[in-house]
Amino acid sequence: MSRRLRLRTAVPGDAEQVALLHADSWRRHYRGAYADSYLDGHVLAERRAVWSSRLADPAPPGTLTIIAEDGDAALVGFVHTIFDADDHWGSLIDNLHVAHGRQRTGTGAALLTRAAEVVAARAAANSMYLWVLEQNTAAQRFYGALGGTSVETAPVPPPGGVPDRLTGSPNCLRIAWPDARRLPTDRTSTSTLTRPN
Protein backbone atom coordinates (compact mmCIF):
# COMPACT_ATOMS: atom_id res chain seq x y z
CA MET A 1 0.00 0.00 0.00
CA SER A 2 1.38 3.39 -0.96
CA ARG A 3 2.02 5.75 1.95
CA ARG A 4 1.87 8.78 -0.30
CA LEU A 5 -1.06 11.01 0.57
CA ARG A 6 -2.89 13.57 -1.46
CA LEU A 7 -4.69 16.10 0.73
CA ARG A 8 -7.39 18.16 -0.90
CA THR A 9 -10.47 20.17 -0.08
CA ALA A 10 -13.58 18.00 -0.12
CA VAL A 11 -16.29 18.62 -2.73
CA PRO A 12 -19.99 17.60 -2.83
CA GLY A 13 -19.17 14.40 -4.71
CA ASP A 14 -17.10 13.19 -1.73
CA ALA A 15 -20.07 13.11 0.67
CA GLU A 16 -20.92 9.42 0.22
CA GLN A 17 -17.36 8.16 0.80
CA VAL A 18 -16.87 10.48 3.78
CA ALA A 19 -20.17 9.26 5.29
CA LEU A 20 -19.18 5.62 4.80
CA LEU A 21 -15.78 6.15 6.47
CA HIS A 22 -17.37 8.17 9.30
CA ALA A 23 -20.02 5.51 10.01
CA ASP A 24 -17.40 2.73 9.96
CA SER A 25 -15.17 4.67 12.37
CA TRP A 26 -18.03 5.26 14.81
CA ARG A 27 -19.03 1.60 14.65
CA ARG A 28 -15.47 0.53 15.49
CA HIS A 29 -14.60 3.12 18.15
CA TYR A 30 -17.82 4.50 19.66
CA ARG A 31 -19.42 1.21 20.74
CA GLY A 32 -20.16 1.37 24.45
CA ALA A 33 -20.77 5.12 24.30
CA TYR A 34 -23.27 5.11 21.42
CA ALA A 35 -26.13 2.61 21.46
CA ASP A 36 -25.66 -0.54 19.38
CA SER A 37 -29.14 -0.04 17.90
CA TYR A 38 -28.01 3.33 16.52
CA LEU A 39 -24.60 2.15 15.30
CA ASP A 40 -26.07 -0.93 13.64
CA GLY A 41 -29.08 0.94 12.28
CA HIS A 42 -29.43 4.65 11.50
CA VAL A 43 -25.83 5.84 11.74
CA LEU A 44 -25.04 5.60 8.02
CA ALA A 45 -28.22 7.33 6.86
CA GLU A 46 -27.65 10.11 9.39
CA ARG A 47 -24.00 10.54 8.38
CA ARG A 48 -25.06 10.71 4.72
CA ALA A 49 -27.46 13.56 5.53
CA VAL A 50 -24.84 15.38 7.61
CA TRP A 51 -22.10 15.15 4.98
CA SER A 52 -24.40 15.98 2.08
CA SER A 53 -25.22 19.20 3.93
CA ARG A 54 -21.66 19.96 5.03
CA LEU A 55 -20.21 19.40 1.58
CA ALA A 56 -22.97 21.18 -0.31
CA ASP A 57 -22.04 23.80 -2.87
CA PRO A 58 -21.46 26.29 -1.40
CA ALA A 59 -20.25 24.72 1.84
CA PRO A 60 -21.42 26.30 5.09
CA PRO A 61 -19.34 29.43 5.84
CA GLY A 62 -16.55 29.17 8.36
CA THR A 63 -15.91 25.48 7.76
CA LEU A 64 -13.47 23.37 5.80
CA THR A 65 -13.27 19.63 5.16
CA ILE A 66 -9.99 18.16 3.94
CA ILE A 67 -9.78 14.60 2.71
CA ALA A 68 -6.75 12.33 2.38
CA GLU A 69 -6.44 9.98 -0.57
CA ASP A 70 -3.87 7.27 -1.15
CA GLY A 71 -1.90 6.75 -4.34
CA ASP A 72 -4.92 5.03 -5.89
CA ALA A 73 -7.21 8.01 -5.10
CA ALA A 74 -9.09 6.03 -2.44
CA LEU A 75 -10.36 7.99 0.57
CA VAL A 76 -8.27 7.09 3.62
CA GLY A 77 -9.20 9.88 6.03
CA PHE A 78 -10.75 13.30 6.54
CA VAL A 79 -10.79 16.23 8.94
CA HIS A 80 -13.56 18.80 9.33
CA THR A 81 -12.81 22.16 10.93
CA ILE A 82 -15.17 24.87 12.18
CA PHE A 83 -13.25 28.13 12.43
CA ASP A 84 -13.53 30.23 15.61
CA ALA A 85 -16.22 27.96 17.08
CA ASP A 86 -15.43 29.02 20.66
CA ASP A 87 -14.36 32.44 21.94
CA HIS A 88 -11.88 30.90 24.36
CA TRP A 89 -10.75 27.63 22.75
CA GLY A 90 -10.72 28.75 19.12
CA SER A 91 -11.45 26.55 16.11
CA LEU A 92 -13.10 23.16 16.52
CA ILE A 93 -11.68 20.05 14.88
CA ASP A 94 -15.18 18.63 14.61
CA ASN A 95 -14.22 15.33 13.02
CA LEU A 96 -10.96 13.53 12.33
CA HIS A 97 -11.30 9.96 11.09
CA VAL A 98 -8.85 7.61 9.38
CA ALA A 99 -9.75 4.39 7.56
CA HIS A 100 -9.19 1.32 9.72
CA GLY A 101 -6.39 -0.06 7.53
CA ARG A 102 -4.57 3.30 7.46
CA GLN A 103 -4.29 3.98 11.17
CA ARG A 104 -0.74 4.38 12.53
CA THR A 105 0.59 5.30 9.07
CA GLY A 106 0.84 9.08 9.54
CA THR A 107 -2.50 9.83 7.85
CA GLY A 108 -4.13 11.25 11.00
CA ALA A 109 -1.06 13.33 11.82
CA ALA A 110 -0.96 14.71 8.27
CA LEU A 111 -4.65 15.67 8.44
CA LEU A 112 -4.39 17.29 11.87
CA THR A 113 -1.24 19.15 10.85
CA ARG A 114 -2.96 20.48 7.73
CA ALA A 115 -6.00 21.54 9.78
CA ALA A 116 -3.66 23.41 12.15
CA GLU A 117 -2.00 25.18 9.22
CA VAL A 118 -5.39 26.27 7.89
CA VAL A 119 -6.53 27.44 11.33
CA ALA A 120 -3.34 29.53 11.64
CA ALA A 121 -3.95 31.03 8.19
CA ARG A 122 -7.72 31.63 8.26
CA ALA A 123 -9.06 31.82 11.81
CA ALA A 124 -9.15 34.91 14.00
CA ALA A 125 -7.35 32.98 16.77
CA ASN A 126 -4.56 30.42 16.45
CA SER A 127 -5.98 28.10 19.11
CA MET A 128 -7.91 24.92 18.32
CA TYR A 129 -9.54 22.04 20.13
CA LEU A 130 -11.52 18.85 19.72
CA TRP A 131 -13.59 16.43 21.79
CA VAL A 132 -12.62 12.77 22.21
CA LEU A 133 -14.50 10.01 23.99
CA GLU A 134 -13.13 9.26 27.44
CA GLN A 135 -13.04 5.55 26.49
CA ASN A 136 -10.92 6.24 23.38
CA THR A 137 -7.53 6.12 25.07
CA ALA A 138 -5.67 5.37 21.82
CA ALA A 139 -6.93 8.65 20.30
CA GLN A 140 -6.01 10.50 23.48
CA ARG A 141 -2.43 9.21 23.23
CA PHE A 142 -2.31 10.23 19.57
CA TYR A 143 -3.46 13.78 20.32
CA GLY A 144 -1.07 14.01 23.27
CA ALA A 145 1.84 13.01 21.03
CA LEU A 146 0.89 15.91 18.78
CA GLY A 147 0.92 18.43 21.62
CA GLY A 148 -2.75 18.36 22.63
CA THR A 149 -3.62 18.74 26.30
CA SER A 150 -6.76 17.47 28.05
CA VAL A 151 -8.35 20.52 29.68
CA GLU A 152 -11.82 19.41 30.76
CA THR A 153 -14.40 16.62 30.83
CA ALA A 154 -18.01 16.95 29.71
CA PRO A 155 -21.00 14.69 28.97
CA VAL A 156 -21.11 13.31 25.42
CA PRO A 157 -23.86 15.06 23.44
CA PRO A 158 -26.24 12.51 21.88
CA PRO A 159 -25.78 12.09 18.13
CA GLY A 160 -28.45 13.99 16.25
CA GLY A 161 -29.71 15.29 19.61
CA VAL A 162 -31.48 11.96 20.34
CA PRO A 163 -30.74 10.79 23.93
CA ASP A 164 -31.64 7.14 23.18
CA ARG A 165 -28.62 6.98 20.88
CA LEU A 166 -26.30 6.99 23.88
CA THR A 167 -25.42 4.08 26.14
CA GLY A 168 -25.57 5.32 29.71
CA SER A 169 -23.87 8.64 30.43
CA PRO A 170 -20.51 8.64 28.60
CA ASN A 171 -18.04 11.48 28.93
CA CYS A 172 -15.70 13.18 26.51
CA LEU A 173 -12.52 15.17 26.97
CA ARG A 174 -11.68 18.53 25.46
CA ILE A 175 -8.20 18.36 23.94
CA ALA A 176 -6.73 21.79 23.26
CA TRP A 177 -3.84 23.34 21.37
CA PRO A 178 -3.32 26.97 22.50
CA ASP A 179 -1.32 27.73 19.36
CA ALA A 180 -1.96 25.62 16.26
CA ARG A 181 1.25 26.97 14.73
CA ARG A 182 3.22 24.92 17.27
CA LEU A 183 1.67 21.56 16.44
CA PRO A 184 4.48 19.03 15.95
CA THR A 185 4.56 17.70 12.41
CA ASP A 186 4.85 14.10 11.29
CA ARG A 187 7.64 13.73 8.74
CA THR A 188 7.15 10.00 8.07
CA SER A 189 4.39 10.42 5.49
CA THR A 190 4.78 12.22 2.20
CA SER A 191 1.82 14.43 1.40
CA THR A 192 0.80 17.07 -1.02
CA LEU A 193 -2.09 19.49 -0.79
CA THR A 194 -4.18 20.16 -3.85
CA ARG A 195 -7.39 21.95 -4.53
CA PRO A 196 -10.18 20.13 -6.33
CA ASN A 197 -10.46 20.54 -10.08
LINLIN-V881522 format. One record per residue. N is the residue number from 1. OMEGA is omega in degrees with one decimal (999 if undefined). Layout:
N;OMEGA / N;OMEGA
This chain:
1;179.5 / 2;176.5 / 3;179.7 / 4;-179.7 / 5;169.2 / 6;177.3 / 7;178.6 / 8;175.7 / 9;180.0 / 10;178.1 / 11;-177.4 / 12;-179.7 / 13;178.7 / 14;-171.1 / 15;-177.3 / 16;-178.7 / 17;177.0 / 18;178.9 / 19;178.8 / 20;179.1 / 21;-179.0 / 22;179.6 / 23;179.4 / 24;179.7 / 25;178.4 / 26;-179.7 / 27;-178.9 / 28;-168.8 / 29;-175.1 / 30;179.1 / 31;-174.9 / 32;174.4 / 33;174.7 / 34;-177.2 / 35;177.0 / 36;-178.7 / 37;177.1 / 38;-177.5 / 39;-178.8 / 40;-176.5 / 41;-168.0 / 42;-171.3 / 43;-176.9 / 44;178.9 / 45;179.7 / 46;178.7 / 47;175.5 / 48;179.8 / 49;-179.5 / 50;-174.8 / 51;172.8 / 52;178.4 / 53;-177.5 / 54;-177.6 / 55;177.6 / 56;177.8 / 57;1.7 / 58;176.9 / 59;176.7 / 60;-178.5 / 61;176.4 / 62;179.3 / 63;175.0 / 64;174.0 / 65;177.6 / 66;177.2 / 67;176.1 / 68;176.7 / 69;175.8 / 70;-177.7 / 71;178.0 / 72;179.9 / 73;174.7 / 74;178.6 / 75;179.5 / 76;177.6 / 77;175.8 / 78;174.1 / 79;179.3 / 80;-176.3 / 81;173.0 / 82;-175.2 / 83;174.3 / 84;-178.5 / 85;-176.0 / 86;-177.8 / 87;-178.5 / 88;-171.4 / 89;174.8 / 90;-174.9 / 91;-178.2 / 92;167.7 / 93;-169.8 / 94;176.8 / 95;171.1 / 96;-177.7 / 97;179.3 / 98;178.9 / 99;-174.4 / 100;-178.4 / 101;-178.5 / 102;178.3 / 103;-178.2 / 104;176.8 / 105;-177.5 / 106;-178.4 / 107;179.9 / 108;179.1 / 109;179.0 / 110;179.6 / 111;-179.3 / 112;177.6 / 113;178.9 / 114;176.8 / 115;178.7 / 116;178.1 / 117;-179.1 / 118;175.6 / 119;-179.5 / 120;-177.5 / 121;-169.5 / 122;-173.8 / 123;177.9 / 124;178.7 / 125;-179.7 / 126;-177.4 / 127;177.1 / 128;-177.7 / 129;173.2 / 130;175.3 / 131;178.3 / 132;178.2 / 133;178.2 / 134;-179.1 / 135;-175.2 / 136;-175.7 / 137;177.7 / 138;178.2 / 139;178.2 / 140;177.2 / 141;178.5 / 142;-179.5 / 143;176.9 / 144;178.4 / 145;178.4 / 146;172.2 / 147;178.8 / 148;-179.4 / 149;175.2 / 150;-174.8 / 151;176.7 / 152;177.3 / 153;179.6 / 154;175.2 / 155;176.4 / 156;174.9 / 157;-179.0 / 158;179.6 / 159;-178.4 / 160;180.0 / 161;-177.2 / 162;-175.9 / 163;-178.9 / 164;179.0 / 165;176.0 / 166;171.7 / 167;-179.2 / 168;-177.8 / 169;-178.0 / 170;177.4 / 171;173.5 / 172;-179.4 / 173;171.7 / 174;175.9 / 175;-173.0 / 176;171.4 / 177;-178.4 / 178;179.8 / 179;-177.1 / 180;-179.4 / 181;-177.7 / 182;178.7 / 183;176.9 / 184;-179.6 / 185;178.1 / 186;-176.6 / 187;-175.5 / 188;-176.6 / 189;177.8 / 190;178.8 / 191;174.4 / 192;177.3 / 193;176.8 / 194;173.1 / 195;-179.9 / 196;177.9 / 197;999
